[in-house]
Amino acid sequence: MPTLGVIIRFRDHESTLGATLDGLMRQRRAPDLIVGVDTGSTDGSADLLLARGARIVRWDQPYHPSLVLNHGIAHCPTDLVMILSAHYVLEQDDVIDGFLEAMRDERVACVSGREQREALGERVTWADLVTHGISSCTIYNNMCGVVRRARWEELPFDRRIDWIDDFAWAIEQTRRGWIAARTTFAARYIRNTQRPGHADDRIRVRDTARNLFAMANAYGLRMHWYGVPGTLRAVAWAGLRYALSLGRSRQAREELVAHRARLNARFTWRRHNPFASA
């Protein structure tokens, strides 16, 4: 049986990390190793991890998603590495079982959850992407997923790419002939109440949208979106609902930000293209 390690990146996540660890501990297949990557925490997050037997490693440089993750995996010498967000709670006890079942096929480079609205199936190949194109629904997600460490050793997560480094990594794996598997399971995302209203939320949405367009162009894949007219209508509708709610509808606000970001990204991604030298 392959060994399994878990990577959890954290910084002041005490309000959410307890539930995340509870979900991990209820799994029927316990991990062989848990590595917490501390990116500057000042609360009791590390203590929560240590109480569950985790090993803590520090990241003292400016935060970058790919570099922090590569640092954590470098300290997790297991055959398979599960990456788990400190905001994410597994609500089934067999999620890891499903991941390991998918990884039994040596051609599978990674596995994570699947959104039901996607056209792509449970095993995504390069031929599937050429046929169907890509959308904002990633084929692999580091919020909760497993990577084969041997594939990571050949190709670490790309430091040039923010926010969609997981998506880009999985696409490159399929281009090289590997498979990105997906499973369906019950889980929930919980916001960090100790750090409400992240200042980088809008920046993250904007840069994610730009990178999606850039990635589709770099790989010659179709990018599915509403198009300019459809996105303008979506912006107007979300803006109206946000106004009618007197600014209280978080869903309307998030939709408004996302649609505006995609519209902006359509015309600006060439100026902010991390794949230009890929």
N, C-alpha and C positions, 0 to 999 in steps of 0.2 A: 504494500500500500504506500503511495507517495506521501511524503511529509507535507504538512500544511502550516504555514505561518500567517499571521494577521498583522497588517500595518494600520495604525490609527494615527493620523496627524492631528495635533491639538494645540490650542492656545486659549486658555481661559474658557474651557468648555464644561466646567463642572456642572452647569445646569442641565446639560443634555447627555453628558458622557455616561452617567449612571444607567440611564435607560438603554443606551447603546450597548453597554457591557452586559446588562441583564439579558438582552436579546441574543448576544453572542454566547453567553454562558448556558442558555437554554438549548443550544444546538445539540443534537444527538451525537454528532461527530465533533469532539472538542479539538481545537487547534493544538498543534504541538508547540507553538511559540506565539507570543503576542509581543509586538514591538510598538511602543508608543514613541512618536517623534515629536518632541517638545520644541515648538518654534517661538518660545518666549512666554510661557504661561506663568501667571502670578497667583493663581488660585489653587484649589485643591485637586485639579485634574490629574496631576501625576500620582497623587496618593490613591485616587480611585483605581488607576491602572496597576499600581504596585500591589494593591490589595488583591487584585485578581491574578497576580503572578507575572505581570508584564515586565519586560525589559525596557528601560527608558534610554533613548539616545537624544542628544540635543542638536538643534540646528541654530547656529548663532549668526548666520548671514541673513541679508534681506530675504524675505519670503518670496519664493517662486514655486508654483505648484509642481513642475516637473523635477526641479532640482531637489526639493524636499522629499519627494516620493522616491527618486533614485537613491537618495541618502538612506532612507528607511529600508528599501529593498536590499541595499548593500549590506545591511546589518541583519538580514533575515535569510539565512542560508538553508531554506527549505525548497523542496521540489516545486511546490506550488505556493503562491503568495496571494492571500486574500487582502484586498484593500477596502477598508471600511471607514466611512465618514463618521466623525464624532457627533453628527446630527441624525444618524440613520438608525432605525430600530427594526430588527427582524422580528416579525410576529408569528413566524412558524418555526418549529423546532427541526425542520428538515431542509432548510435552505442550503446549508453546506453539503448535505447529502446530494442535492440536485446538482450543485456545482461540480462535485467530484465525479458524479455519474457522467456529466458532459465531458469532463477532462480525461475520462478513460480512453477516449479516442486521441491518439498521439498527434493527430493532425490539427487538433484544436489548440489555438494559442491562448485563448481567453474566453471567459464566460461571465455574463452579468444578467441583469433583469431585462425583460422585454416589455415594451409598451404595446398594449393590445391594438392600438390604432395603426400600427406599422404594417406596411405591405410585405416587408421582408419576414422570412420565417425564423425558425429556431437555430438554423445553421447558415451563417452568411459567408458566401465565398466572393471572390473578386468578380466572377461572372454575374452573380446576383446584383452587385453594385453597378456594373456596367449596364445591366438590363433595367434596373429600377431607379438608379440614381440615389442621392442622399437627401436628407432633410435635417431639421433640427433635432430629430430623434436619433440619438447616437446608437451605433451598433455595439458599443461597449462603454461602460460607465464606471469610473473609479469611485463613485459614491458607494458602490457595493459590487465587487467583482473579483474574479480570480484570474491571475496571469500565470503562465508557465514560465518559471524563472529562466529556463534555458533560452526562451525567446527574448526575454528582457536582457539577458547577457549579450545577445547578438545585437539588440537594438534597444537601448535605454529610452526613456521618455524624453522627447525633444525639448531642450531648453529654450528654443526660439519661439515656442508656441504656448500662449496662455489660454487657460480655461478649456480648450478642446484638445489638450494633449492626449487624453485617453482615446477620443474618437480618431484622431490622426494616427495614433499608434496602431489601433486596430485595423484601420484601412490599409496601412502599410503592411501589416501582417498578412491580410488577405491578398494584397498585390503580390506578395512573395510566395503565395501558394498555401497559406495556412487558413484556418477556419475560425470565425468569431461566433461562438455559440451563445444562445440566450435561453433563459428559463423564466417561468412565471411564478411569483411567490408573493405573499402578503408582507408588506413592510410599510413604514411611515417615516416621513421626514419631519423633524422637529426643529424649529428655529431656536437659536441660542438667545435666551432671555437676558443673559448678562451682557450681550453685545448687540442690542437692538439697532435696526436701521443702519446696516453697514454702509460706510461712505462709498465703498467701491461697487455697490450693486449696479448702478447705472453703467459704470465703466465696464463691468464684467459683461453685461448684456450687450453693450455696444461692441466690445472687442470679440465676443463670441460670434456675433453675427458677421462681422468683417472676416473673421477667420474661416467661417463656414463657406462664404463665397470664395475666398482665396483657395481653400482646400479643394473645393469642387473644381475650380479652374486648374489647379496644379495637377490633379489626377484625371482631368478630362471627363468628369462625371456630371450628370445633370443635377442641378440644385432645385429642389421642390420648395416653392414658396407661393404667396398669393399673387406675385407680380406687382408692378407699380400701382395700377388702378385698384386691385383688390386690397392692397395694403393701405392705400389712402382711405378706402371705405372702412377698413378695420380700425384705423387710427381715429377716424371721425366717430365711429360707433363707441369705441372704448372711451374716448374723451367725453362723449355725451353722458354715458353711464357714470363716469367719474364725477362729472359736474353735478348730475342729479343726486348723487349720493353725498354731495357737499364735501367731497374729498375723503369720505370715510371708507370707500370700497377699495380694499387692498388688491382684490383680483382685477378690478378695472384699471387701477394704477399700473399693476404689473403688465397687463396686456397692452396698455398704452405705451409704456416704456419699451416693451419688446417689439411692437410693430414699428414704432418710430426708429428704433435701432436698426431693424432690418432694412427699412427704407433708406436710412442714411448709409448703411453698409453697402447697399447695392451700387452706390455711386462713389464710395470712398475707399473700398477695399484695396484697390491697386496702390494707393499711397501708404497703406499700412499692411503690407503683405509679408508675413513671416515665411512664406513658402518660396519667396522670390529666389533664394539661393539654395533651395532644397534640391 
